[in-house]
Amino acid sequence: MGNGDGQFFFPLGIATDNSGNVYVTDTNNNRIQKFNSSGGF
């Protein structure tokens, strides 16, 4: 738990796109984090 890159504070949703990117909504940090298919930003 935290607010750094790759850390979350109440993740709520997850989605993917056709390129293999993963999007995670991080509710209490008021952001969406995007990861590539290798797990990087």
N, C-alpha and C positions, 0 to 999 in steps of 0.2 A: 504494500500500500504506500502511495506517495504521489508526488506531482512531477517527477522527473520523466524523461523520455522512457517509454516502455513501462511506466508505473501507472497504476490506476487507483482511483478513489471512488468506488461504487460504479464499476462498469455495468452498463445496462443492455446495450444492444451490440450486435455484430453483423457485418455485411461483407460481401466480397464482390469484386467486379470481374469482367471477362479477362483482365490482364493478370489475375491472381493476387491483386492487392486485397488486404483485409482492413476494414474500417471498424473501429471500436468506439462507441460512445462512452465517454467518461463523465458521468453525470455530475459528481461533486467537484470535479475540476473544470467543469463547463467547457469541454473540448471534445473533439473527435481526433483520435490518433489513427494514422494511416501507416500500415506496414506493407512491405513488398512480400513476394512469395517466399523469400528467404528469411523473413522476420526482421529485416532492417527498415529504417525510416526512409 
